[in-house]
Amino acid sequence: MATAQAIDTGEYKLFPSPRNRHRIVFAHQVFVPYPYALIVMDEFGFQGRYSLFAAYRLKDGKNGQVASFELEADVEIFNRKFVPD
């Protein structure tokens, strides 16, 4: 089994989702404190590129996920449509 390379941003330790088309940490990010929520990014209808990462927030040791977006407008779409299960 292959292991994902961790990305350390200084704020988070990130592990890319295997479903990502892009394994880029874009400028606009949203941390959600739900490490086990199933987030299907393709269903949100974003305009730009995006990626999803399992995340460990370094400042407080909290696990969750980081959704990363190329366009700031997509952050608003995510915040409006995301409902944790």
VMD Tcl script that draws the C-alpha trace (Angstrom):
set ca {
  {0.00 0.00 0.00}
  {1.39 3.39 -0.99}
  {1.60 6.16 1.57}
  {0.80 9.78 0.81}
  {3.51 12.35 1.25}
  {2.73 14.79 4.03}
  {2.86 18.51 3.30}
  {3.89 20.78 6.17}
  {2.60 24.35 5.69}
  {3.70 25.67 9.07}
  {0.05 25.85 10.12}
  {-1.02 22.33 9.16}
  {0.42 18.92 8.40}
  {-1.60 17.85 5.35}
  {-2.18 14.50 3.70}
  {-3.70 14.67 0.19}
  {-6.91 12.85 -0.59}
  {-6.38 10.10 -3.17}
  {-9.40 11.56 -5.04}
  {-7.68 14.91 -5.65}
  {-7.14 15.94 -9.24}
  {-4.71 18.57 -7.96}
  {-2.41 18.00 -4.99}
  {-1.77 21.70 -4.61}
  {-2.36 23.75 -1.46}
  {-4.13 26.77 -2.95}
  {-4.20 30.27 -1.41}
  {-7.75 30.01 -0.02}
  {-8.31 27.34 2.65}
  {-11.04 26.21 5.01}
  {-10.32 23.96 8.01}
  {-13.25 21.78 9.08}
  {-12.89 19.92 12.40}
  {-14.52 16.73 11.07}
  {-11.74 14.25 10.27}
  {-14.16 11.47 9.31}
  {-16.72 13.45 7.29}
  {-17.04 12.28 3.70}
  {-16.58 15.39 1.55}
  {-17.22 14.80 -2.17}
  {-15.74 17.95 -3.66}
  {-17.02 17.23 -7.19}
  {-20.61 17.77 -6.03}
  {-20.19 21.42 -4.96}
  {-19.96 22.96 -8.44}
  {-16.79 25.00 -7.89}
  {-15.59 27.36 -10.62}
  {-11.83 26.96 -10.05}
  {-9.45 24.21 -9.04}
  {-9.62 22.72 -5.56}
  {-8.09 20.03 -3.38}
  {-8.89 18.27 -0.13}
  {-6.51 17.15 2.59}
  {-6.67 15.26 5.86}
  {-5.21 17.77 8.28}
  {-3.49 18.04 11.62}
  {-3.59 21.64 12.91}
  {-0.25 22.28 14.57}
  {-1.26 25.12 16.93}
  {-3.77 23.05 18.91}
  {-3.29 19.45 17.75}
  {-6.79 19.26 16.26}
  {-7.49 16.77 13.47}
  {-9.81 17.61 10.60}
  {-9.75 18.35 6.90}
  {-8.60 21.31 4.85}
  {-10.42 22.23 1.67}
  {-8.15 24.35 -0.51}
  {-9.37 26.58 -3.34}
  {-7.87 28.49 -6.23}
  {-10.72 31.05 -6.20}
  {-11.99 32.92 -3.16}
  {-15.57 32.66 -4.48}
  {-15.36 28.87 -4.11}
  {-14.72 29.29 -0.36}
  {-18.16 30.91 -0.09}
  {-19.75 28.04 -2.04}
  {-18.08 25.49 0.23}
  {-19.10 27.30 3.43}
  {-22.69 27.59 2.22}
  {-23.08 23.98 1.01}
  {-20.92 21.95 3.43}
  {-22.94 20.14 6.07}
  {-21.06 17.63 8.25}
  {-22.68 14.19 8.39}
}
mol new
graphics top color blue
foreach p $ca { graphics top sphere $p radius 0.5 }
foreach p [lrange $ca 0 end-1] q [lrange $ca 1 end] { graphics top cylinder $p $q radius 0.2 }
display resetview
